[in-house]
Amino acid sequence: MLASLLSLISVISRKLTPESIIMSAQRERTFIAVKPDGVQRGLVGEIIKRFEAKGFKLAGMKFMQASEELLKQHYIDLADKPFYPGLCKYMSSAPLVAMCWEGTGVVKTARVMMGETRPADSKPGTIRGDFCIEVGRNIIRGSDSIESADKEIALWFRPEELTSWTQANDSWIYE
Ligand SMILES: Nc1ncnc2c1ncn2[C@@H]1O[C@H](COP(=O)(O)OP(=O)(O)OP(=O)(O)O)[C@@H](O)[C@H]1O
């Protein structure tokens, strides 16, 4: 009886540490997609490996062929660019992997890990710096701000498709 009571107190106190409450309030998420060229070149595992090794948590993932309408919505801020129609058509032409990653500073850090839009400007060690040479086939997409991340995650995922790392179970709570 005493042992169960102590165990219950231990579980409650682990769940309600000030750190876990702060992490829950500060949870940051970003939208990442391995583009059709990244999927076709077999780079999905490599990209997931880099994000996991860095310490980010995968909160959602789907392998899908997106509609051109979804891509037009996703890239709406680029609607006046000459490459916009081709970009939306290409991105919807074959399966991609849409992901939601979570962790402190994930929006900014993911952009650093990706490299620059133009592969030629991307340093070795970044995803685009290591694996591609064409701007129109630059393997990966990542949200450029917390506001875009929120919009993009809502566009690509239903809430029930995302795991909440701070609530799922004991071993998933950040400490
Ligand atoms: N000049 C260009 N010609 C062809 N495609 C381009 C050009 N500039 C950008 N793109 C494509 O459009 C995508 C979106 O452009 P954006 O300026 O938002 O770059 P990004 O934020 O680095 O990339 P992404 O949005 O894919 O994460 C680029 O990743 C690239 O694939």
PDBQT file of the ligand as one rigid body, heavy atoms in Angstrom, charges set to zero:
ROOT
HETATM    1  N1  LIG A 201      14.825  30.823 -59.206  1.00  0.00    +0.000 N 
HETATM    2  C1  LIG A 201      14.211  29.686 -58.969  1.00  0.00    +0.000 A 
HETATM    3  N2  LIG A 201      13.987  28.792 -59.949  1.00  0.00    +0.000 NA
HETATM    4  C2  LIG A 201      13.367  27.634 -59.743  1.00  0.00    +0.000 A 
HETATM    5  N3  LIG A 201      12.904  27.252 -58.533  1.00  0.00    +0.000 NA
HETATM    6  C3  LIG A 201      13.104  28.103 -57.512  1.00  0.00    +0.000 A 
HETATM    7  C4  LIG A 201      13.769  29.353 -57.672  1.00  0.00    +0.000 A 
HETATM    8  N4  LIG A 201      13.811  29.968 -56.464  1.00  0.00    +0.000 NA
HETATM    9  C5  LIG A 201      13.199  29.140 -55.604  1.00  0.00    +0.000 A 
HETATM   10  N5  LIG A 201      12.791  28.024 -56.224  1.00  0.00    +0.000 N 
HETATM   11  C6  LIG A 201      12.097  26.869 -55.634  1.00  0.00    +0.000 C 
HETATM   12  O1  LIG A 201      11.037  27.335 -54.830  1.00  0.00    +0.000 OA
HETATM   13  C7  LIG A 201      11.186  26.862 -53.496  1.00  0.00    +0.000 C 
HETATM   14  C8  LIG A 201      10.583  27.873 -52.583  1.00  0.00    +0.000 C 
HETATM   15  O2  LIG A 201      11.337  29.059 -52.625  1.00  0.00    +0.000 OA
HETATM   16  P1  LIG A 201      11.644  29.872 -51.303  1.00  0.00    +0.000 P 
HETATM   17  O3  LIG A 201      12.137  31.192 -51.730  1.00  0.00    +0.000 OA
HETATM   18  O4  LIG A 201      10.473  29.769 -50.389  1.00  0.00    +0.000 OA
HETATM   19  O5  LIG A 201      12.901  29.062 -50.762  1.00  0.00    +0.000 OA
HETATM   20  P2  LIG A 201      13.101  28.208 -49.440  1.00  0.00    +0.000 P 
HETATM   21  O6  LIG A 201      12.298  28.809 -48.349  1.00  0.00    +0.000 OA
HETATM   22  O7  LIG A 201      14.544  28.022 -49.216  1.00  0.00    +0.000 OA
HETATM   23  O8  LIG A 201      12.606  26.840 -49.905  1.00  0.00    +0.000 OA
HETATM   24  P3  LIG A 201      11.389  26.001 -49.398  1.00  0.00    +0.000 P 
HETATM   25  O9  LIG A 201      10.217  26.978 -49.412  1.00  0.00    +0.000 OA
HETATM   26  O10 LIG A 201      11.279  24.923 -50.423  1.00  0.00    +0.000 OA
HETATM   27  O11 LIG A 201      11.771  25.557 -48.027  1.00  0.00    +0.000 OA
HETATM   28  C9  LIG A 201      12.690  26.634 -53.357  1.00  0.00    +0.000 C 
HETATM   29  O12 LIG A 201      13.020  25.709 -52.359  1.00  0.00    +0.000 OA
HETATM   30  C10 LIG A 201      13.055  26.130 -54.727  1.00  0.00    +0.000 C 
HETATM   31  O13 LIG A 201      12.807  24.741 -54.842  1.00  0.00    +0.000 OA
ENDROOT
TORSDOF 0
